[in-house]
């Protein structure tokens, strides 16, 4: 299998709240919006974020509804150009309905970061990592920050 991720599907308890947060609040543009079912947003070259109602995702997978836990067990990360942008994105996310988890501050890895939880309970890290860069071909380079 080729090492690639094409879509990340997140179970959300309230699709309308997720839409308000990501589309209305953060200004992200849907690639496909099927009201009451699923919302797809392109988040990177060749990568879609699918926001899927938790009960509908459970049905799609053929598992019991309680088997799909909205927003648990992982974080998503958004890397930005610097500390001021971390602060700006953090403030915009909170204004759009996110719950602050960790205020913008210096990070143990040598950069600057903050955490929020979106309305579905998904944790997002907003970070500036001076050791992070993406080449023109999409290859991620990450190094130790001194």
Secondary structure, 3 states (H helix, E strand, C coil): CCCCCCEEEEEECCHHHHHHHHHHHCCCCEEEEECCCEEEEEEECCEEEEEEEHHHHHHHHCCCHHHCCCCCCCEEEEECCCHHHHHHHHHHHHHCCCEEEEEEEECCCCCEEEEEECCCCCEEEEEECCCEEECCCCCEEECCCC
